Amino acid sequence: MSTPPIVILCGFMATGKTTVGRALAEMLGVPFVDTDALVEARAGTSIAEIFAREGEARFRDLEAEVCAALSFPHDASGGASGAVIATGGGALLRDETFKRLQALGTLVLLEATLDEVLRRAATMGPRPMLASMDDAAAARTHAQRLHDERRPAYHRIDRRVDTTRRRAEEAAFEIAEQLRRAPDRGTVLHMRAGARPVPGRDPRPGEDGLTRIVVGRGTLARLGEWMRDSGLAGPAFVLVSRTVAGHHGAAAKAALEKAGLRNKFIEIDDSENAKTFEQAEGLLYELVDAGATRDGTVIALGGGVTGDVAGFVAATYMRGLPLVQVPTTLLAQVDSSIGGKVGVNHPRAKNLLGAVYQPQLVLSDVDVLATLPDREVSSGMAEVIKTAIVGSPELFARLEKAGKKVPLRDGAFLEECVTACARVKARVVEEDPYEQGPRRVLNLGHTVGHALEAALGYGVLTHGEAVAIGMLAALRLSVKRKLAAASFETTARRIIEACGLRTRVSEVGDDLLQAMSLDKKRRASGFSFVLPAAPGDVRIMDDVTEQEIVAAFNSTQKG
Amino acid sequence: MSTPPIVILCGFMATGKTTVGRALAEMLGVPFVDTDALVEARAGTSIAEIFAREGEARFRDLEAEVCAALSFPHDASGGASGAVIATGGGALLRDETFKRLQALGTLVLLEATLDEVLRRAATMGPRPMLASMDDAAAARTHAQRLHDERRPAYHRIDRRVDTTRRRAEEAAFEIAEQLRRAPDRGTVLHMRAGARPVPGRDPRPGEDGLTRIVVGRGTLARLGEWMRDSGLAGPAFVLVSRTVAGHHGAAAKAALEKAGLRNKFIEIDDSENAKTFEQAEGLLYELVDAGATRDGTVIALGGGVTGDVAGFVAATYMRGLPLVQVPTTLLAQVDSSIGGKVGVNHPRAKNLLGAVYQPQLVLSDVDVLATLPDREVSSGMAEVIKTAIVGSPELFARLEKAGKKVPLRDGAFLEECVTACARVKARVVEEDPYEQGPRRVLNLGHTVGHALEAALGYGVLTHGEAVAIGMLAALRLSVKRKLAAASFETTARRIIEACGLRTRVSEVGDDLLQAMSLDKKRRASGFSFVLPAAPGDVRIMDDVTEQEIVAAFNSTQKG
């Protein structure tokens, strides 16, 4: 057995450091240490008292002393070694404390949404840092300010686990997986959106309903290893187009065989007009012929069409086989491979036949993007920009900083983009797996985008190009409504152009309106439209008229 | 607003009386009262002490005194009225206490599996009734004996909620629904197996993932009302065969319209050989033509084929519409409508294309069974007997007691059967929604049954007849292996015969073996076979050979 680890949990208030810490300590079989408790013991009084009588600085002094005194035998001879240490929410503000803890063991940052933090804080009794807040709005503003202050310190920690919507045991499981992560295995994110248990595997405590999302460079070589990690040890049926197989088939096969996984490659047609039930039916029969049973796994190796069709096959064959998405386009890596939407079109209705079916594993290797044509990378960047606007001010700032030279062929940059987008997407999907409400923020730019695709005829614009133009129309409308600052629109336009995306199309006028009306007919109730207010702050509005949208679109086209 | 209720929670130890009681009190906005705490206050010492020093009898005396003294103002003038009262696990043993509590308010019995009770008791610290138990086996035996002693008292309570695998808030929600139940609305059972949230509905706390199962007489007239209760207020698309529509279409339509639900009836072919993708495809197009959007609901009104096909259509149309199962055959009411298995056949593979898709509502009206031919009722009884053997010793005893005159046309008897079976099925499905393991106990009799159907050619035996013969083969094998007493087999055979089911078929021999081998090929790993040990105690065995099964089958056929 390996040496028991020393894990230091940091994070903002109410992110679960104590409860998750206890669960993790139990899972790892090591003692649990709470520095707050050590501080109280040293001071002989409660933390609330220390804050009230001597102020925060005194508390931080005591905390630093306690952290400096922490010591655990590292070798096997010392008996009990290893520990889980929960620190105070602000412990890392002192550089000496940060360095001391970093030298001691592995730092893991716990995160949670501000809503969740405030909700938990409200039910957990008074907190010293929020003690004087007597109404909810003031508490929120104060918490937000505190969090912003600490962001730089938190940002120094590489391993992170979001505890929003998780039981302690689930978060502990995710941390245990982070601890096992070697740097070259990529970033592991966890999405809890109802993935099915793997047949024949007794899920480990906290593993239920989990989708693992792995993002990295060269991660394709570890496909088989990650599958075994996820309990997917049966025969693998790889659905892949001839083109993608030519580029990455051999690497995928080698990765599966290295992990001792039997595999069979089945060819799929990944052109947009082959997203049909007829193709899905043919693939189902191929699975029958190949003797696929419920211990098999379907791997979708390719772009969006492959993910949709192969996902639908996995969702329905024998009522569902485990599914692994290995997206090979930027668009699929940042968007379509995460979230479980699968399906096929019918001439009379897009995605007529489909399912929400979560994969057990999504493995994105950004190195495979090197084989894509420029236009496809640019097109994928449209969804990157959309995701930044929807949920990642950090990524938006990163894109802004790139100026006119967005390094579309730089692996490290792409890894950063895909990781950030996967994080946002996973969080949004978790909140609303079946797109009942909040998940609709991801439709930013898509109402106009879809209408443009339909009005111009499919194939004139790529999906990403259409979405980029749609986003600009939405931004213009936000500015007109004084929801967003004009500078936000300007910056977004600059980023879109820097990614090599077009912002103008030839005249569409009435066709656009008609296409939007048709789209509206397919909705359950009314018309909702996503308007961005600021990076990370978008709103779903139901009072937007089609005329208003067309006017905004037209004005973006005039300059 | 109606008068706040007085609810008395009873039940065995560790069934959640206190935690669920607190959650329910909060949900109803009434105070929570714990009789154990009142007893401790009255005695001035802990319950453990009372047991240790003065014995259980003294504790029961105190408990009776406390219950007799309970009093709450019933009218609105008295200010605070209404309460949730948690009683000690053995409170109902005294008839005076039972009657006192019954007069005070509504009794609700909390139940949980013995495994769950022991697991909770282990983590909740010492319990007085298990205090002297120092090993797990002794604790189990003791708990089982205690529970058996109390069963008659518990049996007097009509409203029951199973708390196994539920959070306190979820169980509280289910109790709140039980309280709203009027006698003529039928029995409401709750299954938590991952039903999706209803689009556009904010689920009430504790409602997430819930399937409501309603069983009663005349309940079809309340279909629309139950749908509204479940949040299904959009247009209803009723998929129904011409025959079933002739019998029950008007009643279903009237029930929907009484609740103000728009509805459209769509004809389905419910013959076994129409369970095809072609039919499903046609129905999907009919939904497109009818303008169905995500706020619509699919209602499957009919037997097993209708449930399977309509369920598959609901599962895949626009990635899933809410689903209501209204089974009209005994087989569908006791088995196929509950559990979410939906799908269509392909000439080359049964249920090739399918899903596990939980309905939001299952509504079984036993009065509709009056229109069924005798052979179909008998056939359904085979699944009733199977379910009794799998999980309901009470129902098995009831069937045994009926002797040679099982009242197959008696509404009250059928209601009892369907309710008991739905309870067992819901519990088994909850434990294992995707049939990874435990749910396979429901396959009792089905390995031989399916093989018989295949060997004789479909249509010679009904499914139920084949399963009955399969069960007898399994029972014979259990007796041969000394797993079950010979009397169990004899009783089961007597019940099967009393239900009008045949127990013999003409020679099949080698064909049976071959059919089983084919069946085996479709499995993921090996061969598992369900053997009954006693009513309510069946085992999944993986060491049974096909030869052994055929020998057992042959010996049942010889006499």
Interface residues (C-beta under 8 A of the other chain):
Chain A: G194 R196 P197 P199 G200 G234 F277 E281 L284 Y285 V288 G291 T293 R294 D295 G296 A315 T316 Y317 M318 R319 G320 K341 V342 G343 H346 R348 A349 N351 L352 L353 G354 A355 V356 Y434 Q436 K521 R522 R523 A524 S525
Chain B: G194 R196 P197 P199 G200 G234 F277 E281 L284 Y285 V288 G291 T293 R294 D295 G296 A315 T316 Y317 M318 R319 G320 K341 G343 H346 R348 A349 N351 L352 L353 G354 A355 V356 Y434 Q436 K521 R522 R523 A524 S525
